Amino acid sequence: MGKKIKKGSKKDKEATKAKNDDSMNSKKLEASLSDMSLTAKSDNSKLKLDNRRRCSSTTRSMTSLSHVVNQINEGMIKNVIVMVGAGISTRSGIPDFRSPETGLYANLKRFQLEDPCDVFDFDYFLKNPRPFFELAKELYPSGKYLPNEAHFFIKILHDRGILKRLYTQNIDGLERAADIPEGKLIEAHGTFSSATCIKCKKQCKGKEIKVILNKTLFI
């Protein structure tokens, strides 16, 4: 009679094999990253080429910010697309949307909205424009808030010729204040740089909007 195979032994072997494979892959990854770090001070073109080939999607996702900076300095990164949201401007003093007590939605409680998102709802705006215009007064770029390190880092990417596009959800205008060209900007949620009348479709520049907002009283 043959030996009885213990129940579950096949699963144990597969688990052991998977563990060994993971360990081997981790060592390979560490070795690859260690080799790639040499590019920060090396001028050897062959080494740069080899390192570029090692930049698989897996290794890129696990490298540090300093490694990315080194790659930019070595000219190994040529095309950069940046996507940002409210978090990039909190360091400039602009609140995000959902933080308890300090977020924009929390500050809109004084308008007694059923849903804070109504402030950006077009149908609600037609019924009651006051909350939107009051918020627009607070957010309008007036020099109260200034770009921070994150905005200027993106500007550096542009100055080096590797920024292809900046997609932003923000309407605070800090990207423009950091001198990032309009042609590189996709302002997904709009901008204060221009406006269009919803009735007559007349367009006007941002400076005209500011004058109107400052003169208008919403009772």
NORSUL-V118015 format. One record per residue. N is the residue number from 0. RES is the residue in one small letter. BURIAL is I if it has 24 or more other ideal C-beta (glycine too) atoms within 12 Angstrom, else O. Layout:
N | RES | BURIAL
N | RES | BURIAL
This chain:
0 | m | O
1 | g | O
2 | k | O
3 | k | O
4 | i | O
5 | k | O
6 | k | O
7 | g | O
8 | s | O
9 | k | O
10 | k | O
11 | d | O
12 | k | O
13 | e | O
14 | a | O
15 | t | O
16 | k | O
17 | a | O
18 | k | O
19 | n | O
20 | d | O
21 | d | O
22 | s | O
23 | m | O
24 | n | O
25 | s | O
26 | k | O
27 | k | O
28 | l | O
29 | e | O
30 | a | O
31 | s | I
32 | l | I
33 | s | O
34 | d | I
35 | m | I
36 | s | I
37 | l | O
38 | t | I
39 | a | O
40 | k | O
41 | s | O
42 | d | O
43 | n | O
44 | s | O
45 | k | O
46 | l | O
47 | k | I
48 | l | O
49 | d | O
50 | n | I
51 | r | O
52 | r | O
53 | r | I
54 | c | I
55 | s | O
56 | s | O
57 | t | O
58 | t | I
59 | r | O
60 | s | O
61 | m | O
62 | t | I
63 | s | O
64 | l | O
65 | s | O
66 | h | I
67 | v | I
68 | v | O
69 | n | I
70 | q | I
71 | i | I
72 | n | O
73 | e | I
74 | g | O
75 | m | I
76 | i | I
77 | k | O
78 | n | O
79 | v | I
80 | i | O
81 | v | I
82 | m | O
83 | v | I
84 | g | O
85 | a | I
86 | g | O
87 | i | I
88 | s | I
89 | t | I
90 | r | O
91 | s | I
92 | g | O
93 | i | I
94 | p | I
95 | d | I
96 | f | I
97 | r | O
98 | s | O
99 | p | O
100 | e | O
101 | t | O
102 | g | O
103 | l | I
104 | y | I
105 | a | O
106 | n | I
107 | l | I
108 | k | O
109 | r | O
110 | f | I
111 | q | O
112 | l | I
113 | e | O
114 | d | O
115 | p | I
116 | c | O
117 | d | I
118 | v | I
119 | f | I
120 | d | O
121 | f | O
122 | d | O
123 | y | O
124 | f | O
125 | l | O
126 | k | O
127 | n | O
128 | p | I
129 | r | O
130 | p | I
131 | f | I
132 | f | I
133 | e | I
134 | l | I
135 | a | I
136 | k | O
137 | e | I
138 | l | I
139 | y | I
140 | p | I
141 | s | O
142 | g | O
143 | k | O
144 | y | I
145 | l | O
146 | p | I
147 | n | I
148 | e | O
149 | a | I
150 | h | I
151 | f | O
152 | f | I
153 | i | I
154 | k | I
155 | i | O
156 | l | I
157 | h | I
158 | d | O
159 | r | O
160 | g | O
161 | i | I
162 | l | I
163 | k | O
164 | r | I
165 | l | I
166 | y | O
167 | t | I
168 | q | I
169 | n | I
170 | i | I
171 | d | I
172 | g | I
173 | l | I
174 | e | I
175 | r | I
176 | a | I
177 | a | I
178 | d | O
179 | i | I
180 | p | O
181 | e | O
182 | g | O
183 | k | I
184 | l | I
185 | i | O
186 | e | I
187 | a | O
188 | h | O
189 | g | I
190 | t | I
191 | f | I
192 | s | I
193 | s | O
194 | a | I
195 | t | O
196 | c | O
197 | i | O
198 | k | O
199 | c | O
200 | k | O
201 | k | O
202 | q | O
203 | c | O
204 | k | O
205 | g | I
206 | k | O
207 | e | O
208 | i | I
209 | k | I
210 | v | O
211 | i | O
212 | l | I
213 | n | O
214 | k | O
215 | t | O
216 | l | O
217 | f | O
218 | i | O
